[in-house]
């Protein structure tokens, strides 16, 4: 199996390819995005176990999203009864769930490493917030642990970015999928960084635009209503762009050639 080293501009091209993929079947992928959002909202209502369950399901959701995108890319209609067809292989479901549990465990470990050393400052800031209604100390106390967690999460994301599809489409073991995912992310780190920065900018611009609408006098209720479909469309394109990040790195097909010059690197 081969992976390729792509130029940094690939990060932008992935987003463009995601948009083109979304345009092929917008209703299908939009509905899938809504379903994921509903699962997230429902899980948040049964805290603390709900969010943990959702995090454990992230690899499975990622795999199903990529399967849906592959179906769209192949020209097939994305139909609701077929959304969960890829999970009919029982060994696959078990491996994805185990991968999800590992994901939860590493997330918790990263959280402990990031926040535990700063727990006295955070506790003191929470006390000040309760007694004086002053949020500033808490914000300051969380700055450093949040920064540390962000760095650790980037490393975590590299491990799990490609691993669900490497397990599902290539039959890799969990350990092998995590290793090759990390290697592929490292080889394409500049493209992935640009990809993440652009998406952060897109969602920030959406929020800023909605803030401008509030500023010019539109009712807050109306702006809140507009925010839902705006974020859903952006989220749908985001999910569609996951597929190009895989197919251009791990295949040498048409999409990979569109990315321009690259350097093959044998991974097996």
N, C-alpha and C positions, 0 to 999 in steps of 0.2 A: 504494500500500500504506500502511496506517495502523498506527501504534502508539499505545498509550494510556498515560497517566500514572496509575498506580494508587496508592492510599494505602498507608501502611506496613503496615497490618494485612493486606494482601494476602499478605505473607510467611507468615503463619500460615495463611491460607486455602488457599494453595498446598499446604501440607502436609496439611491436612484433605482436599483434593481428591485428593491423591496416595494417601491412605489409602483413600478410597472407590474409587478406580481399582484399587488393589491387591486390595480385597475382591471385585471382580468376577471376577478370574481369578488367585487367589493362586498356584496351582501353576505356571501358565505363566510369570509374571514372576519367581517364586522360582527356577525352573529357569534362566531367563536370567541372573539374578544369580549363581547358582552357576557358570555357564559363564564369566562375566566374571572371577569370583574365581579359577577354575582357570587361566585364561589369564594372569592377573596372577601367580599363584604360579609357574607354569611359566616365565614370562619372567624372574622374579627368580632362578631357578636357573641361568640362563645369562648372568649379569652379566659385563661391563657392557653388552653389546649387547642383551640381552633387555629390560631396562627401557626402553632407548631405543626399541626397536621397539614396545613397549606404548604409550609416550607418543605415538608417531607414529600409532598406531591409535585414540587417544582420540576424535578427531572422528568416525571411522567408527562406533565403538561407541556414541557419543552419538546419532548419527543413527539407527542401528538400534534403539536403546532407545526413541527418540521414535516411530519407526514402529510398534514393538510396542505402545506405549501408545495410539497413535491407533487401532490395530486393536481393542484392548480397549474403548476409548471408543465405538467404532462398533458394539459388540455382537458382533464376530466372534471366533471361537475362535482363540486364539494357538497355532498348531501348529508343531512343530519344522521341518518342511520349508519353511515360509514365513518363517522368521526372517530368512533372508538374501536373500529375493526382492527387496527394494528395491535391492540392489546389482547387479541384472542390467543396469542401464544403464552401459555401459562408461565414457562420459565422466564420469559421476558418481563412479565409483570413483577415477578418476584425480584429479579435483578434491579429493576427500576425502583422498586420500593426500598430495597436495601441501600441503593445509591442515595435515595432520599433521606434515609435515616442517617447515613454517613454525613450528608449535607447538613442535617439538623445538628448533629454532634459537633461538627467543625465550626458551624456558626456560633453555637453556644460557647465553645472553647475560645473562639476569637473575641466574643463578647466579654468573657471573664478576663482574658488577657488585657483587653482594652480598658475595661471600666473598674475592675477590682482594685488596682493600685490607687485609684482616685476616689474610692468610695467615701473616705472621711470628708473630703472637700464637697462631694456631691451631696452627702447627707446634711452637712452644714448649710449648703445653699438651699436645700429643700426646706429646712427649718426656717430660714430667713424668708423664703417665699410664703410659708404658711403664716408666719407671725407678722411680717411687714408687707406682704403682697408685692414683693420686689423680685422680678424675674431676672434681673441683670446678673446676680451672683451665680445663679444656676446656669445661665447661658455661658458664662466664663468658665465655670467648672466643667462643663461638657465639651468645651472646645478641643482640648487635647485628647481625651478618650475617643471622641468622635473621629478625630483625624487618624488616630492609630487604628481604629476599627475600619475606617475607609481603606487604608493601605492593606490591612489584612484581608479585607473583603475582595480587593482586586486580585490578590493571590488565590483566594478561594474561588473566585469566578473563573479564573484561568483553568483550574482543575475540572470544573463542571461545565464549561462552556460547550464543549463538543462531546463530552462523555455519554450523554443519553443516546445520541444518534450513533455513536461508535458501538455502543452495546446493542442497539436495536437493529441497525442496518448491516453491521459487520460482525456481530457476534463476539465482540471483544469481552474479556473478563472485566470486572469492575476496576481492578488495579491497573490493568493495561489501558483501559479507556481513560482513566484519570491521568496516567502518565503521558499518553499521546496527546490528550487535550492540552495539558500544560505546555508540552513541547511546541505544539502548533500555535498556541497563543503567544509564546515567547518569540517564535520566528516571525510572527505577524503583529508584534506588539504596537508598532507605530500606526498601522492601519486600524487596529482595535482602539487605540487611544483616540485617534481622530474620529472614529465612529462614535465612541462614547461622548466626546466633547460636542459633536454636532447634535446628537440626540438631546443632550442636556440643554443645548442652546434652543432647539426646537420647542421643547416643553416650556422653557423659560419665556420664549417669545409669545407662546400661547397665553401664558399667565399675564404677561405684560399687556398684551392686546386686550384681554378681558378686563384688566385693571383700567385701561384707557376708556373702555366702554362705560365702566362705572363712573370714571372721572368726568365724562361728558354728559352724565345725567341719566343714563339708562338704569331702569330699576334693577336692584341687586338680584331680585328673583329671576328676572329675565336673563341676566348675565349668567347666573348659576345654571339655568336651563341650557344655555348655549355652551357652557363649559363641558357638559357631559358628552355631547356628540363630537365636539372638537377633540377632547382627550381620547375618545374612543377611536376616531379616525386615525389620529397620530399613533395610538397604541396598536391599531391594526397594521399600519405600515411598518411599525417597529417589529412586530411579530413576523411579517413577511420578509423583512430584511435579515432575519436570522438565517433563512435558507441560503441566500447568497454567501454569507460568511462561511457556511459549511462547504457548499459545492465548489466554490472557487479555490478553497484551500486543499480539499481532499480529493478533487477530481481534476481531470484535464480536459473537460468538455468545453462546449461553446462558451459558457459563462466564465470559465477560467481564462480562455483566450481573450475575452473582452477586457480583462483586467490589465492587459499589456504584458511587458516582459516580466518573467518570474524565474526563480531558480528552484528546480526540483530538488527535493530532499527525501531520500528513501527512508521510510520509518519502519520498515519491517525486514 
